[in-house]
Amino acid sequence: MVFEGTRLQLRAVQDISPKEELTISYIETLSLAEERQRQLDEQYHFICRCKRCDSKKEEGFMLSGEEEKWNQLKMALPRLEELKTDS
C-alpha cells in the first residue's frame, strides 16, 4: 500500500485475476493472534474473524522455536510498527 495524498494505491507483488478479491492487513501480521485482536479492537473497534486469526496452527509454528528467540521478535514488533507509521 502506498498513500499518495488522500489516495491509496495498492501495488501487487503477483498477477491479479479479474474479479479477484484484494485484501490488506490493518496491523503487523507477524504478531500473535491475541495481540492482533487486541490492536484491532483498540485501534479499529472490531474483532477479526479471518482464517489467520481463527487458526492457532501458524502460532504453533511461530512458538515452536526457542522462547528466547521468538520473544525477541515479539518485543521488536511494536517498534517496527512505530517505524512503519513514521515512514
C-alpha positions as CSV (number, residue, x, y, z in Angstrom):
1,M,0.0,0.0,0.0
2,V,1.2,3.4,-0.9
3,F,-0.6,6.7,0.1
4,E,-0.5,9.5,-2.5
5,G,-2.1,12.4,-0.6
6,T,-5.6,11.1,0.2
7,R,-5.4,8.3,-2.3
8,L,-4.4,4.7,-1.5
9,Q,-2.5,2.9,-4.2
10,L,-2.2,-0.9,-4.0
11,R,0.9,-2.4,-5.7
12,A,0.7,-6.0,-6.5
13,V,3.6,-8.4,-5.9
14,Q,1.9,-11.1,-8.1
15,D,-0.6,-11.2,-11.0
16,I,-4.2,-10.4,-10.1
17,S,-7.1,-12.1,-11.9
18,P,-10.2,-10.1,-12.9
19,K,-12.7,-10.0,-10.0
20,E,-10.1,-11.5,-7.6
21,E,-10.6,-10.2,-4.1
22,L,-7.9,-7.9,-2.8
23,T,-7.2,-7.6,0.9
24,I,-4.9,-5.6,3.2
25,S,-3.8,-6.0,6.7
26,Y,-4.5,-3.3,9.2
27,I,-1.7,-4.4,11.5
28,E,1.5,-6.4,11.6
29,T,0.6,-9.9,10.7
30,L,3.7,-11.4,12.4
31,S,2.2,-10.7,15.8
32,L,0.3,-13.5,17.7
33,A,-3.5,-13.6,17.2
34,E,-4.1,-12.4,20.7
35,E,-2.0,-9.3,20.2
36,R,-3.5,-8.7,16.7
37,Q,-7.0,-8.9,18.1
38,R,-6.2,-6.5,20.9
39,Q,-4.7,-4.0,18.5
40,L,-7.7,-4.3,16.1
41,D,-10.1,-3.8,18.9
42,E,-8.3,-0.8,20.4
43,Q,-7.5,1.0,17.1
44,Y,-10.3,0.0,14.7
45,H,-13.0,-1.3,17.1
46,F,-13.7,-4.7,15.5
47,I,-12.8,-8.3,16.1
48,C,-11.3,-10.1,13.1
49,R,-12.6,-13.5,12.2
50,C,-10.3,-14.2,9.3
51,K,-8.8,-17.6,8.7
52,R,-5.4,-16.5,10.2
53,C,-6.9,-15.1,13.4
54,D,-9.2,-18.1,14.0
55,S,-6.4,-20.7,13.4
56,K,-3.8,-21.4,16.0
57,K,-1.8,-23.6,13.5
58,E,0.5,-20.8,12.4
59,E,1.1,-19.7,16.0
60,G,2.2,-23.2,16.8
61,F,4.9,-22.9,14.2
62,M,5.9,-19.4,15.5
63,L,6.1,-20.6,19.1
64,S,7.8,-23.9,18.4
65,G,11.3,-22.5,18.5
66,E,13.3,-21.3,21.4
67,E,11.3,-18.9,23.5
68,E,14.2,-16.5,23.8
69,K,14.4,-16.1,20.0
70,W,10.6,-15.6,19.3
71,N,10.3,-13.4,22.4
72,Q,12.9,-11.0,20.9
73,L,10.7,-10.8,17.7
74,K,7.6,-10.2,19.8
75,M,9.3,-7.4,21.7
76,A,10.6,-5.8,18.5
77,L,7.2,-5.7,16.7
78,P,5.8,-2.6,18.4
79,R,8.9,-0.6,17.4
80,L,8.6,-1.9,13.8
81,E,5.0,-0.7,13.7
82,E,6.2,2.7,15.0
83,L,8.8,3.0,12.3
84,K,6.3,1.9,9.6
85,T,3.8,4.6,10.8
86,D,6.5,7.2,10.9
87,S,7.7,6.5,7.3
